[in-house]
Amino acid sequence: MDRINIKRLTVFGTLIIIVSFCYDVSSQDYRILVTNDDGIDSPLLHNLVANLASLSEVEIVVAAPDQNQSGSSQSSIGGPLVVEKVSLDGANEAYSVSGRPADAVRFAVVQLQHRNKFDLVISGINRGANVGNVSHLSGTVGAAMEAVYHGLPAIAVSQEVTGVDTDTSSQFILQIVKRYRSFGAPQGVVIAINIPGGDLKGVAVRAMGDSYLKTESYTPKVDSEGRSYFERERTIFQSTNSSTDTYAYQRGFITVTPLDFDWTAHSMIEDIQTWDLVLP
């Protein structure tokens, strides 16, 4: 066989390998990790998984706390995890994790990615809004932030406690998932979604702002065994700042808010540099 034919065969063989590789990559399912902070038994999580499962060529893995962990932010139990494999309709795999939402995400990222990374992490659907400064306390947002910490794009989705069609919330998220699949997902950012109750007015992209939940007092009480405790009483405040997600949410808009890790008050940096701080 002459040298030219050998070269042609080599090039042809290389092309076959490249085409086969591209086919394998493109035919892989879109892998979605679903978590929450209300716990593995939350019907809102189950609704989201069922709706995601309606998409073609998706692989859904669920890793969620074994019980309600609301308000845990991005905290960790810092100890051993008890992980139980469970059955959940629509999920390819599902795990109950005896930790916080961030623990569940961390476990999934380290133990369940196998040879294929997750393409997206979705935290929710949470029962109760996470707009404004409440977002810092949210286990739903904390789980999504844990995903971003590990280099994965994430969505945190919450809805009002009453007056919401959960299918509507899930279908809204499917819009974003389809967009991510077509155009790619933003890196290093959590997209926080909040769906209010009642008649929806539209979609508003807003910055996080306002503390709409405030603790007004603690009322002393006694339980059935004679032990004293204090029960928190909170008040909901109406936002007056039209630039915030809280304002838009309270007026019936689905809010979309991009969040990241940087809590730096950049406006203070130059001022602090003038303080002439020195080593003690």
Secondary structure as the mmCIF struct_conf table of DSSP 4:
data_model
#
loop_
_struct_conf.conf_type_id
_struct_conf.id
_struct_conf.beg_label_comp_id
_struct_conf.beg_label_asym_id
_struct_conf.beg_label_seq_id
_struct_conf.end_label_comp_id
_struct_conf.end_label_asym_id
_struct_conf.end_label_seq_id
HELX_RH_AL_P HELX_RH_AL_P1 ARG A 3 SER A 27
BEND BEND1 GLN A 28 GLN A 28
HELX_LH_PP_P HELX_LH_PP_P1 ASP A 29 ASP A 29
STRN STRN1 TYR A 30 THR A 35
BEND BEND2 ASP A 37 ASP A 38
TURN_TY1_P TURN_TY1_P1 ILE A 40 ASP A 41
HELX_RH_AL_P HELX_RH_AL_P2 PRO A 43 LEU A 52
TURN_TY1_P TURN_TY1_P2 ALA A 53 SER A 54
BEND BEND3 LEU A 55 LEU A 55
TURN_TY1_P TURN_TY1_P3 SER A 56 GLU A 57
STRN STRN2 VAL A 58 PRO A 65
BEND BEND4 ASP A 66 GLN A 67
TURN_TY1_P TURN_TY1_P4 SER A 70 GLY A 71
TURN_TY1_P TURN_TY1_P5 SER A 73 GLN A 74
BEND BEND5 GLY A 79 GLY A 79
STRN STRN3 VAL A 83 LYS A 85
TURN_TY1_P TURN_TY1_P6 ASP A 89 GLY A 90
BEND BEND6 ASN A 92 ASN A 92
STRN STRN4 GLU A 93 VAL A 97
BEND BEND7 SER A 98 GLY A 99
HELX_RH_AL_P HELX_RH_AL_P3 PRO A 101 GLN A 111
BEND BEND8 LEU A 112 LEU A 112
TURN_TY1_P TURN_TY1_P7 HIS A 114 ARG A 115
BEND BEND9 ASN A 116 ASN A 116
BEND BEND10 ASP A 119 ASP A 119
STRN STRN5 LEU A 120 ARG A 127
BEND BEND11 GLY A 128 GLY A 128
HELX_RH_3T_P HELX_RH_3T_P1 GLY A 132 LEU A 137
HELX_RH_AL_P HELX_RH_AL_P4 GLY A 139 TYR A 149
TURN_TY1_P TURN_TY1_P8 HIS A 150 GLY A 151
STRN STRN6 ALA A 154 GLN A 159
BEND BEND12 VAL A 161 GLY A 163
HELX_RH_AL_P HELX_RH_AL_P5 THR A 166 PHE A 183
HELX_LH_PP_P HELX_LH_PP_P2 ALA A 185 PRO A 186
TURN_TY1_P TURN_TY1_P9 GLN A 187 GLY A 188
STRN STRN7 VAL A 190 ILE A 195
BEND BEND13 GLY A 197 ASP A 199
STRN STRN8 GLY A 202 VAL A 205
STRN STRN9 ALA A 207 ALA A 207
STRN STRN10 LEU A 213 VAL A 222
TURN_TY1_P TURN_TY1_P10 SER A 224 GLU A 225
BEND BEND14 GLY A 226 GLY A 226
STRN STRN11 SER A 228 ILE A 236
TURN_TY1_P TURN_TY1_P11 SER A 242 SER A 243
STRN STRN12 THR A 244 THR A 244
HELX_RH_AL_P HELX_RH_AL_P6 ASP A 245 GLN A 250
TURN_TY1_P TURN_TY1_P12 ARG A 251 GLY A 252
STRN STRN13 PHE A 253 LEU A 259
BEND BEND15 PHE A 261 PHE A 261
HELX_RH_3T_P HELX_RH_3T_P2 HIS A 266 MET A 268
HELX_RH_AL_P HELX_RH_AL_P7 ILE A 269 GLN A 273
TURN_TY1_P TURN_TY1_P13 THR A 274 TRP A 275
#
